[in-house]
Amino acid sequence: QVQLVESGGGLVQPGGSLTLSCVVSGLSVSSSVMSWYRQAPGKVRELVAQIGNIGHSTYYPASVKGRFNISRDGAKNTLYLQMNDLKPDDTAVYYCRPLKPIIWGQGTQVTVSS
């Protein structure tokens, strides 16, 4: 059974940084396509970062490219999202997820506000 536990969210000022963590059990983060999604109030859940299961290929939408960095630690079976130069529009609940199975954790709240 795959379980995902996200953490690291919080309140940060615009321009600040946060690193999110996702501890995964029941699946290897090193051999899986892993993603971070976010959902802001009243908006659909959107993909913000993805890392491939072969090599270190990554994908970011234009809204976060150059500011967010996805990485993983196979020894800890943990996925990370380093977020820099945060903006109020980055405020959302952030979730990690493997490509398969389609399963969601509880998410971690990120609030960017002065």
C-alpha positions as CSV (number, residue, x, y, z in Angstrom):
1,Q,0.0,0.0,0.0
2,V,1.4,3.3,-1.1
3,Q,1.4,6.1,1.5
4,L,2.5,9.7,1.1
5,V,3.3,12.2,3.9
6,E,4.0,15.8,2.9
7,S,5.5,18.3,5.2
8,G,7.5,21.6,5.2
9,G,4.7,24.1,4.4
10,G,4.2,27.3,6.3
11,L,3.8,31.0,6.1
12,V,6.5,32.8,4.2
13,Q,6.9,36.4,2.9
14,P,7.1,37.1,-0.8
15,G,10.6,36.4,-2.1
16,G,11.2,33.8,0.5
17,S,12.0,30.1,0.2
18,L,10.6,26.8,1.5
19,T,11.5,23.2,1.0
20,L,8.7,20.7,1.0
21,S,9.3,17.0,1.8
22,C,7.2,13.9,0.9
23,V,8.1,10.7,2.6
24,V,6.9,7.8,0.5
25,S,6.3,4.2,1.6
26,G,5.2,1.2,-0.5
27,L,6.9,2.5,-3.7
28,S,10.4,3.5,-4.6
29,V,10.8,7.2,-5.4
30,S,14.0,6.4,-7.3
31,S,12.3,4.2,-9.9
32,S,9.0,6.1,-10.2
33,V,7.9,9.1,-12.0
34,M,7.1,11.5,-9.1
35,S,5.3,14.8,-9.2
36,W,4.3,17.8,-7.0
37,Y,0.9,19.3,-7.5
38,R,-0.8,22.3,-5.9
39,Q,-4.4,23.4,-5.4
40,A,-5.3,27.0,-4.5
41,P,-8.8,27.8,-3.1
42,G,-11.3,27.8,-5.9
43,K,-8.9,26.5,-8.5
44,V,-8.1,23.1,-10.1
45,R,-5.2,21.1,-8.9
46,E,-2.2,21.8,-11.1
47,L,1.1,20.1,-11.8
48,V,4.1,22.2,-10.6
49,A,7.0,19.8,-11.0
50,Q,7.8,16.3,-12.2
51,I,10.9,14.1,-12.1
52,G,11.3,11.1,-14.4
53,N,12.1,7.5,-13.4
54,I,15.2,7.4,-15.6
55,G,18.0,9.8,-15.0
56,H,17.1,13.2,-13.7
57,S,14.7,14.5,-16.3
58,T,12.5,17.2,-14.9
59,Y,9.5,19.2,-16.0
60,Y,8.2,22.6,-14.7
61,P,5.4,24.7,-16.0
62,A,6.3,28.3,-17.0
63,S,4.7,29.6,-13.8
64,V,7.4,28.1,-11.6
65,K,10.3,27.3,-13.9
66,G,13.5,28.8,-12.6
67,R,12.1,29.1,-9.1
68,F,11.2,25.5,-8.1
69,N,13.4,22.5,-8.1
70,I,12.3,18.9,-7.6
71,S,14.6,16.3,-6.3
72,R,14.6,12.9,-4.5
73,D,16.7,11.0,-2.0
74,G,16.5,7.3,-2.7
75,A,18.1,6.3,0.6
76,K,15.3,8.2,2.5
77,N,12.7,7.4,-0.1
78,T,11.7,11.0,0.0
79,L,10.7,13.6,-2.6
80,Y,11.6,17.3,-2.2
81,L,10.4,20.5,-3.7
82,Q,12.7,23.5,-3.2
83,M,10.8,26.7,-3.8
84,N,12.5,30.0,-4.2
85,D,11.4,33.6,-4.8
86,L,7.9,32.7,-3.6
87,K,4.9,34.8,-4.8
88,P,1.4,35.2,-3.3
89,D,0.1,33.2,-6.3
90,D,2.1,30.2,-5.0
91,T,-0.3,30.0,-2.0
92,A,-1.9,26.6,-2.2
93,V,-2.0,23.2,-0.7
94,Y,0.9,21.2,-2.1
95,Y,0.7,17.4,-2.8
96,C,3.2,14.8,-4.0
97,R,2.1,11.9,-6.1
98,P,3.5,9.0,-8.1
99,L,2.4,8.6,-11.8
100,K,0.9,5.3,-10.7
101,P,-1.1,4.6,-8.6
102,I,-3.2,7.7,-8.5
103,I,-3.1,8.4,-4.8
104,W,-2.9,11.6,-2.8
105,G,-1.5,12.4,0.6
106,Q,-3.0,15.0,3.0
107,G,-0.9,17.8,1.4
108,T,0.9,20.7,3.1
109,Q,-0.2,24.3,3.2
110,V,2.0,27.0,1.7
111,T,1.0,30.6,2.3
112,V,2.9,33.5,0.8
113,S,2.0,36.7,2.4
114,S,3.5,39.8,3.9
